[in-house]
Amino acid sequence: MYKVLLVDNEKRMLDLLALYLKPHHYTCQKAQDAQEALAYIEKETFDIVLLDIMMPDMDGWELCQEIRKISEVPIIMVTARDQKDDVVKGLMLGADDYITKPFNEDELLARIKALLRRQKPVNHIKINGLLWDGDRYELSYQSRPIKLTPKEFMVLGHLMKHPNQVFTRERLIELIWGFDSDTEGRTVDSHVRNMREKIKQAGFPVENYFKTVWGIGYKWLEES
């Protein structure tokens, strides 16, 4: 099931989009302004964003730029503005696709599916000599292996795949342990503590990258 962020200042349009998407196994989160949308993106992981342009305070073009500063999530602009210059502007600012209102439901679904198909899984991440290898299920620093438990490996990989994005303990439990898990936040803290110590002992400056956001959760910085 894919998770979609819907951004539109009109509640009716948000409800309509959710009505279209939910039967096709998309989970929808709704935001009625840019600040609300950014707050969701900073705390949660989405597979795709459907973004209106005409919104008060911060329009969709500005919001698209702000999203691109913290995330590479695919963005489809959904708007009544159909001028060629508007389309080009949206794509230049970081949107991946553009569809105009009123839109055909099947076309919207097809565009979403096409974008999701192009999102290749990231299985190798290398930062300053630290290599997370999702194919071999191995973590190493300067070619020397670091032994992590499966859950530690998965938590680290998820944070590294989404740099600068804060994940709450609850969200990490959902992603790594599953929605039905009885795991508590202190279990996440324990895994993080052990993982940091192992990476630190290997010689990698983990404190420059792996950050605790007090009272919220954890994030991995793209650059130290």
VOBA-1610 file (N, C-alpha, C; in pm, whole numbers, padded with zeros to 5 digits, always signed):
BEGIN
Met+00084-00120+00000Met+00000+00000+00000Met+00088+00125+00000Tyr+00059+00220-00089Tyr+00136+00343-00100Tyr+00072+00454-00016Lys+00157+00544+00032Lys+00111+00654+00116Lys+00121+00784+00037Val+00008+00855+00026Val-00001+00976-00056Val-00031+01096+00032Leu+00041+01206+00010Leu+00009+01333+00075Leu-00068+01419-00024Leu-00189+01457+00014Leu-00275+01542-00069Leu-00270+01684-00014Val-00235+01781-00099Val-00221+01920-00054Val-00310+02010-00138Asp-00413+02067-00075Asp-00507+02155-00145Asp-00581+02234-00039Asn-00602+02364-00062Asn-00671+02443+00039Asn-00822+02421+00038Glu-00872+02348-00063Glu-01015+02318-00069Glu-01042+02179-00015Lys-01116+02172+00097Lys-01146+02043+00159Lys-01220+01952+00062Arg-01307+02010-00018Arg-01385+01929-00114Arg-01295+01856-00211Met-01189+01923-00258Met-01097+01858-00351Met-01016+01750-00281Leu-00974+01775-00157Leu-00902+01674-00080Leu-00987+01549-00063Asp-01113+01569-00029Asp-01204+01455-00010Asp-01226+01380-00140Leu-01235+01455-00250Leu-01256+01392-00381Leu-01135+01308-00421Leu-01015+01363-00404Leu-00893+01288-00437Leu-00882+01161-00352Ala-00911+01174-00224Ala-00905+01057-00136Ala-01007+00953-00178Leu-01123+00999-00219Leu-01228+00908-00265Leu-01184+00830-00388Tyr-01112+00897-00479Tyr-01059+00831-00599Tyr-00953+00727-00563Leu-00865+00763-00469Leu-00744+00684-00446Leu-00763+00566-00350Lys-00843+00582-00248Lys-00854+00479-00145Lys-00895+00341-00199Pro-00989+00332-00295Pro-01024+00199-00347Pro-00909+00129-00419His-00805+00207-00456His-00690+00150-00528His-00572+00127-00434His-00601+00118-00306His-00501+00081-00204His-00396+00189-00180Tyr-00442+00315-00182Tyr-00355+00425-00143Tyr-00404+00478-00008Thr-00310+00500+00084Thr-00343+00564+00211Thr-00319+00713+00195Cys-00419+00794+00229Cys-00412+00938+00203Cys-00402+01019+00331Gln-00309+01114+00331Gln-00298+01214+00437Gln-00330+01349+00373Lys-00415+01429+00437Lys-00460+01554+00379Lys-00397+01674+00448Ala-00358+01775+00368Ala-00306+01900+00422Ala-00372+02015+00346Gln-00419+02117+00418Gln-00490+02228+00355Gln-00405+02352+00336Asp-00278+02347+00377Asp-00188+02459+00349Asp-00045+02409+00348Ala+00045+02495+00307Ala+00185+02457+00287Ala+00253+02417+00417Gln+00229+02494+00524Gln+00297+02465+00650Gln+00255+02329+00706Glu+00128+02297+00692Glu+00080+02167+00737Glu+00145+02056+00654Ala+00155+02077+00523Ala+00217+01978+00435Ala+00364+01956+00472Leu+00438+02064+00495Leu+00580+02053+00530Leu+00597+01981+00664Ala+00507+02007+00757Ala+00516+01940+00887Ala+00500+01790+00872Tyr+00409+01747+00785Tyr+00390+01604+00760Tyr+00515+01543+00696Ile+00570+01614+00596Ile+00684+01560+00522Ile+00808+01550+00611Glu+00822+01642+00704Glu+00937+01639+00795Glu+00929+01522+00893Lys+00807+01476+00922Lys+00789+01372+01024Lys+00759+01234+00966Glu+00705+01230+00844Glu+00659+01103+00788Glu+00720+01079+00650Thr+00706+00955+00603Thr+00753+00919+00470Thr+00633+00899+00378Phe+00637+00964+00262Phe+00530+00948+00164Phe+00588+00893+00034Asp+00505+00821-00040Asp+00548+00767-00168Asp+00526+00866-00281Ile+00429+00957-00262Ile+00401+01055-00367Ile+00321+01171-00306Val+00334+01291-00366Val+00260+01409-00321Val+00178+01462-00438Leu+00049+01488-00413Leu-00037+01556-00510Leu-00057+01697-00459Leu-00011+01795-00538Leu+00004+01932-00488Leu-00071+02033-00573Asp-00161+02108-00508Asp-00230+02217-00576Asp-00139+02339-00580Ile-00158+02426-00679Ile-00076+02547-00690Ile-00138+02666-00617Met-00267+02690-00640Met-00331+02811-00588Met-00372+02792-00443Met-00279+02831-00353Met-00306+02826-00209Met-00263+02957-00146Pro-00326+02997-00036Pro-00288+03122+00030Pro-00154+03111+00101Asp-00096+03225+00133Asp+00031+03235+00207Asp+00150+03182+00126Met+00157+03049+00107Met+00263+02991+00026Met+00198+02908-00085Asp+00224+02944-00212Asp+00159+02870-00321Asp+00232+02739-00348Gly+00175+02662-00440Gly+00229+02530-00470Gly+00370+02533-00527Trp+00403+02637-00601Trp+00537+02648-00658Trp+00640+02664-00545Glu+00610+02755-00453Glu+00701+02775-00340Glu+00711+02649-00254Leu+00597+02584-00232Leu+00595+02463-00151Leu+00677+02352-00217Cys+00666+02342-00349Cys+00744+02243-00422Cys+00893+02265-00398Gln+00937+02390-00401Gln+01078+02422-00376Gln+01119+02383-00234Glu+01030+02411-00138Glu+01061+02378+00002Glu+01068+02227+00023Ile+00979+02154-00041Ile+00981+02008-00030Ile+01111+01953-00086Arg+01156+02008-00198Arg+01278+01959-00261Arg+01403+01983-00176Lys+01396+02073-00081Lys+01509+02096+00008Lys+01527+01982+00108Ile+01419+01906+00133Ile+01425+01803+00237Ile+01385+01664+00188Ser+01334+01654+00065Ser+01284+01523+00019Ser+01287+01513-00133Glu+01305+01389-00181Glu+01299+01360-00323Glu+01168+01289-00359Val+01070+01298-00272Val+00941+01232-00297Val+00883+01280-00430Pro+00827+01190-00513Pro+00765+01233-00638Pro+00650+01329-00614Ile+00642+01432-00697Ile+00537+01535-00682Ile+00461+01548-00814Ile+00328+01539-00805Ile+00241+01571-00918Ile+00163+01696-00883Met+00175+01798-00964Met+00096+01918-00943Met-00042+01897-01004Val-00145+01923-00923Val-00284+01905-00965Val-00350+02042-00954Thr-00378+02107-01068Thr-00419+02247-01062Thr-00508+02285-01179Ala-00581+02394-01160Ala-00666+02448-01268Ala-00585+02531-01367Arg-00462+02566-01333Arg-00378+02646-01422Arg-00322+02555-01531Asp-00358+02585-01656Asp-00320+02495-01765Asp-00234+02561-01872Gln-00180+02681-01842Gln-00094+02747-01939Gln+00040+02674-01950Lys+00096+02669-02069Lys+00222+02600-02091Lys+00332+02651-01999Asp+00336+02785-01979Asp+00438+02844-01893Asp+00425+02792-01749Asp+00301+02770-01705Asp+00280+02719-01569Asp+00332+02576-01556Val+00306+02497-01660Val+00353+02359-01661Val+00505+02355-01653Val+00569+02435-01739Val+00716+02440-01743Val+00771+02487-01609Lys+00709+02590-01551Lys+00755+02643-01423Lys+00750+02536-01314Gly+00638+02463-01310Gly+00624+02357-01210Gly+00730+02251-01223Leu+00757+02209-01345Leu+00857+02105-01368Leu+00997+02156-01337Met+01024+02282-01368Met+01156+02340-01341Met+01182+02354-01191Leu+01076+02372-01114Leu+01091+02391-00969Leu+01097+02260-00892Gly+01084+02147-00965Gly+01102+02020-00897Gly+00988+01922-00905Ala+00875+01962-00965Ala+00765+01867-00980Ala+00802+01760-01083Asp+00744+01642-01068Asp+00772+01532-01160Asp+00666+01519-01269Asp+00548+01571-01242Asp+00440+01562-01340Asp+00338+01670-01308Tyr+00239+01687-01399Tyr+00146+01799-01390Tyr+00015+01753-01452Ile-00096+01771-01381Ile-00226+01736-01437Ile-00324+01847-01402Thr-00409+01883-01496Thr-00498+01997-01475Thr-00639+01954-01436Lys-00704+02041-01357Lys-00844+02022-01319Lys-00933+02081-01428Pro-01047+02021-01454Pro-01092+01892-01403Pro-01015+01779-01471Phe-00981+01677-01396Phe-00899+01570-01450Phe-00980+01441-01459Asn-00931+01352-01542Asn-00991+01220-01557Asn-00931+01128-01449Glu-01016+01059-01377Glu-00970+00974-01268Glu-00870+00869-01316Asp-00898+00806-01428Asp-00809+00701-01479Asp-00673+00758-01519Glu-00674+00880-01577Glu-00547+00942-01615Glu-00464+00974-01490Leu-00529+01026-01386Leu-00456+01056-01263Leu-00395+00929-01205Leu-00471+00823-01198Leu-00420+00696-01145Leu-00303+00644-01229Ala-00316+00657-01361Ala-00210+00611-01451Ala-00081+00690-01429Arg-00093+00822-01410Arg+00025+00906-01388Arg+00092+00872-01255Ile+00011+00847-01153Ile+00066+00809-01023Ile+00142+00677-01035Lys+00079+00579-01099Lys+00143+00447-01114Lys+00273+00457-01194Ala+00272+00541-01298Ala+00391+00556-01381Ala+00507+00614-01300Leu+00478+00713-01216Leu+00583+00772-01134Leu+00636+00673-01031Leu+00546+00599-00970Leu+00588+00503-00868Leu+00673+00391-00929Arg+00643+00354-01053Arg+00721+00249-01120Arg+00865+00294-01140Arg+00884+00424-01159Arg+01018+00475-01187Arg+01103+00493-01062Gln+01043+00479-00946Gln+01117+00495-00822Gln+01192+00366-00789Lys+01318+00361-00824Lys+01398+00241-00800Lys+01442+00235-00654Pro+01436+00117-00595Pro+01481+00106-00455Pro+01628+00138-00441Val+01660+00209-00334Val+01799+00244-00306Val+01857+00134-00218Asn+01954+00059-00271Asn+02009-00053-00197Asn+02156-00034-00160His+02217+00075-00206His+02356+00103-00171His+02370+00251-00136Ile+02413+00277-00014Ile+02436+00415+00029Ile+02575+00422+00090Lys+02656+00514+00038Lys+02792+00528+00090Lys+02816+00673+00131Ile+02856+00691+00255Ile+02882+00824+00309Ile+03012+00822+00387Asn+03110+00897+00338Asn+03235+00913+00411Asn+03296+00779+00453Gly+03290+00681+00364Gly+03349+00550+00391Gly+03256+00449+00455Leu+03139+00494+00501Leu+03040+00403+00558Leu+02948+00353+00446Leu+02940+00222+00429Leu+02860+00163+00321Leu+02747+00080+00379Trp+02624+00119+00346Trp+02505+00040+00378Trp+02467-00035+00251Asp+02477-00167+00254Asp+02453-00252+00136Asp+02327-00334+00160Gly+02217-00291+00098Gly+02090-00360+00116Gly+02082-00492+00044Asp+02163-00513-00059Asp+02161-00640-00131Asp+02228-00750-00048Arg+02340-00716+00012Arg+02414-00815+00092Arg+02375-00812+00239Tyr+02293-00713+00274Tyr+02253-00698+00413Tyr+02376-00677+00502Glu+02464-00588+00457Glu+02589-00565+00528Glu+02613-00416+00548Leu+02670-00383+00661Leu+02718-00248+00687Leu+02869-00257+00708Ser+02942-00165+00646Ser+03087-00166+00662Ser+03140-00023+00664Tyr+03257-00009+00726Tyr+03327+00120+00726Tyr+03470+00096+00679Gln+03504+00165+00570Gln+03636+00148+00506Gln+03665-00001+00482Ser+03561-00068+00430Ser+03567-00210+00390Ser+03571-00308+00507Arg+03560-00257+00631Arg+03557-00346+00747Arg+03413-00361+00795Pro+03362-00483+00809Pro+03222-00506+00844Pro+03187-00458+00985Ile+03065-00411+01000Ile+03008-00373+01130Ile+02886-00461+01151Lys+02886-00539+01254Lys+02777-00634+01276Lys+02659-00566+01346Leu+02547-00558+01275Leu+02423-00505+01330Leu+02318-00616+01333Thr+02222-00603+01423Thr+02108-00695+01420Thr+02021-00657+01300Pro+01932-00747+01254Pro+01845-00714+01140Pro+01765-00585+01161Lys+01710-00565+01280Lys+01630-00445+01306Lys+01718-00320+01307Glu+01836-00329+01364Glu+01930-00217+01363Glu+01966-00179+01220Phe+01992-00280+01139Phe+02028-00258+00999Phe+01915-00188+00924Met+01792-00231+00950Met+01676-00174+00881Met+01649-00031+00925Val+01661-00006+01055Val+01642+00132+01104Val+01745+00226+01043Leu+01871+00184+01046Leu+01977+00268+00990Leu+01954+00292+00842Gly+01922+00188+00768Gly+01898+00202+00625Gly+01785+00297+00593His+01678+00289+00671His+01565+00377+00644His+01602+00522+00668Leu+01675+00549+00776Leu+01716+00687+00803Leu+01812+00738+00696Met+01905+00653+00653Met+02002+00695+00552Met+01936+00719+00416Lys+01829+00646+00388Lys+01758+00665+00261Lys+01677+00793+00259His+01649+00849+00376His+01568+00971+00385His+01642+01075+00468Pro+01756+01123+00417Pro+01838+01216+00495Pro+01764+01345+00530Asn+01795+01395+00650Asn+01740+01521+00702Asn+01593+01512+00742Gln+01533+01396+00727Gln+01393+01380+00762Gln+01381+01317+00901Val+01301+01379+00986Val+01285+01330+01123Val+01179+01220+01127Phe+01215+01109+01192Phe+01120+00999+01211Phe+01092+00981+01360Thr+00965+00984+01395Thr+00929+00961+01534Thr+00953+00814+01568Arg+00962+00784+01696Arg+00975+00645+01738Arg+00856+00562+01691Glu+00738+00623+01700Glu+00617+00552+01658Glu+00620+00518+01510Arg+00669+00613+01429Arg+00676+00588+01285Arg+00779+00480+01253Leu+00890+00480+01322Leu+00992+00376+01300Leu+00938+00238+01339Ile+00861+00233+01446Ile+00799+00106+01485Ile+00707+00056+01376Glu+00625+00146+01319Glu+00535+00108+01211Glu+00612+00056+01091Leu+00720+00125+01055Leu+00796+00091+00935Leu+00880-00035+00951Ile+00941-00054+01067Ile+01038-00163+01086Ile+00976-00284+01155Trp+00898-00260+01258Trp+00839-00371+01334Trp+00698-00408+01286Gly+00627-00311+01226Gly+00493-00337+01175Gly+00385-00273+01260Phe+00271-00247+01198Phe+00160-00178+01264Phe+00109-00254+01385Asp+00111-00386+01379Asp+00053-00468+01485Asp+00152-00502+01596Ser+00270-00445+01590Ser+00373-00478+01687Ser+00342-00418+01824Asp+00383-00489+01929Asp+00371-00438+02066Asp+00496-00363+02109Thr+00587-00343+02015Thr+00714-00275+02045Thr+00688-00133+02098Glu+00768-00091+02196Glu+00754+00042+02254Glu+00872+00131+02215Gly+00856+00258+02242Gly+00957+00355+02203Gly+01094+00328+02262Arg+01098+00276+02385Arg+01228+00251+02447Arg+01305+00139+02376Thr+01232+00051+02305Thr+01299-00052+02225Thr+01373+00012+02109Val+01309+00111+02046Val+01375+00185+01938Val+01500+00255+01993Asp+01486+00319+02109Asp+01600+00388+02170Asp+01715+00292+02196Ser+01683+00173+02243Ser+01785+00072+02272Ser+01859+00030+02145His+01783+00008+02036His+01844-00030+01909His+01935+00082+01858Val+01888+00206+01870Val+01966+00320+01823Val+02094+00333+01904Arg+02083+00318+02034Arg+02200+00330+02121Arg+02306+00224+02085Asn+02261+00101+02069Asn+02354-00008+02034Asn+02418+00015+01897Met+02335+00057+01804Met+02382+00080+01668Met+02487+00190+01663Arg+02461+00299+01733Arg+02556+00410+01736Arg+02690+00365+01795Glu+02684+00289+01902Glu+02806+00245+01967Glu+02889+00155+01875Lys+02823+00066+01803Lys+02894-00024+01712Lys+02960+00055+01599Ile+02888+00151+01545Ile+02942+00230+01434Ile+03056+00319+01483Lys+03040+00375+01603Lys+03144+00459+01662Lys+03271+00379+01686Gln+03256+00258+01738Gln+03372+00174+01765Gln+03448+00137+01637Ala+03376+00135+01525Ala+03440+00105+01396Ala+03522+00222+01344Gly+03504+00340+01406Gly+03584+00456+01366Gly+03509+00562+01286Phe+03382+00534+01254Phe+03303+00632+01177Phe+03249+00739+01272Pro+03256+00868+01233Pro+03206+00977+01319Pro+03053+00986+01319Val+02990+00884+01376Val+02845+00871+01368Val+02772+00989+01432Glu+02834+01052+01534Glu+02767+01163+01601Glu+02747+01283+01510Asn+02822+01289+01399Asn+02806+01399+01304Asn+02686+01379+01211Tyr+02636+01257+01205Tyr+02531+01224+01109Tyr+02401+01179+01175Phe+02413+01092+01273Phe+02295+01031+01336Phe+02253+01120+01454Lys+02142+01191+01438Lys+02102+01290+01537Lys+01972+01250+01607Thr+01967+01281+01737Thr+01844+01268+01814Thr+01773+01402+01813Val+01647+01401+01777Val+01564+01521+01784Val+01482+01507+01911Trp+01526+01574+02016Trp+01472+01550+02150Trp+01321+01568+02155Gly+01256+01468+02213Gly+01112+01471+02228Gly+01036+01426+02105Ile+01109+01399+01995Ile+01041+01360+01870Ile+01092+01225+01820Gly+01219+01219+01782Gly+01270+01095+01726Gly+01412+01109+01677Tyr+01438+01059+01555Tyr+01575+01054+01503Tyr+01579+01097+01357Lys+01700+01140+01315Lys+01722+01170+01173Lys+01868+01147+01140Trp+01892+01127+01011Trp+02028+01111+00958Trp+02058+01232+00871Leu+02165+01304+00903Leu+02201+01423+00826Leu+02271+01384+00696Glu+02237+01454+00589Glu+02299+01428+00459Glu+02445+01467+00460Glu+02477+01575+00527Glu+02615+01621+00536Glu+02647+01655+00680Ser+02768+01623+00716Ser+02809+01653+00855Ser+02842+01801+00869
//
